[in-house]
């Protein structure tokens, strides 16, 4: 059985320093992406009225029309 060869290291830095350097680069990249895409809304001047948002989110929603039609069709198909 032949053992696979070791992959060559990209740098001659000690392993701990190399891992730390890669972690710092990853954290910096994630921070830049988060600030770019998720930090602030696109239009800061746009606001929704709180009452309409609460009413929309907390109100009871009627069942979709497809469910009601499905129940009506199943009732019609059953023999009397």
C-alpha positions in Angstrom: 0.0 0.0 0.0 1.4 3.3 -1.1 1.0 6.4 1.1 -0.1 9.6 -0.6 2.5 12.4 -0.8 2.2 15.5 1.3 0.9 18.6 -0.4 3.4 21.4 -0.6 2.9 24.3 1.8 2.1 27.6 0.2 4.1 29.6 2.7 7.1 29.0 4.8 5.4 30.5 7.9 4.8 28.3 11.0 1.5 26.5 10.9 0.0 28.5 13.8 0.8 31.8 12.1 -0.5 30.6 8.8 -3.8 29.5 10.4 -4.1 32.8 12.3 -3.5 34.8 9.1 -6.1 32.9 7.2 -8.7 33.4 10.0 -8.0 37.1 10.1 -8.5 37.3 6.3 -11.8 35.3 6.6 -13.1 37.5 9.4 -12.2 40.6 7.4 -14.0 39.3 4.3 -17.1 38.3 6.2 -17.2 41.7 7.9 -16.9 43.5 4.6 -19.7 41.4 3.0 -22.0 41.9 6.1 -21.5 45.6 6.0 -22.0 45.8 2.3 -25.2 43.7 2.0 -26.9 43.5 5.4 -26.0 46.5 7.5 -28.5 49.2 6.5 -31.7 49.4 4.5 -31.4 50.7 1.0 -33.8 53.6 1.4 -33.5 55.0 4.9 -36.3 57.6 4.4 -38.9 54.9 3.8 -40.9 53.9 6.9 -44.0 51.8 7.4 -46.8 52.9 9.8 -46.5 50.7 12.9 -50.2 50.2 13.2 -50.7 48.8 9.7 -47.7 46.5 10.2 -49.1 45.2 13.5 -52.5 44.7 12.0 -51.2 42.8 9.0 -48.9 40.5 11.0 -51.2 39.9 14.0 -54.6 39.5 12.2 -56.2 36.2 11.4 -55.7 35.2 7.8 -58.6 33.4 6.1 -57.7 30.0 4.5 -56.6 30.2 0.8 -59.3 29.8 -1.8 -57.8 26.6 -3.1 -58.4 24.8 0.2 -62.1 25.9 0.2 -62.6 24.7 -3.4 -60.9 21.4 -2.6 -63.3 20.8 0.3 -66.3 21.7 -1.9 -65.2 19.3 -4.6 -64.7 16.5 -2.2 -68.2 17.0 -0.7 -69.7 16.9 -4.2 -67.9 13.7 -5.1 -69.2 11.7 -2.2 -72.3 9.6 -3.0 -75.4 10.3 -0.9 
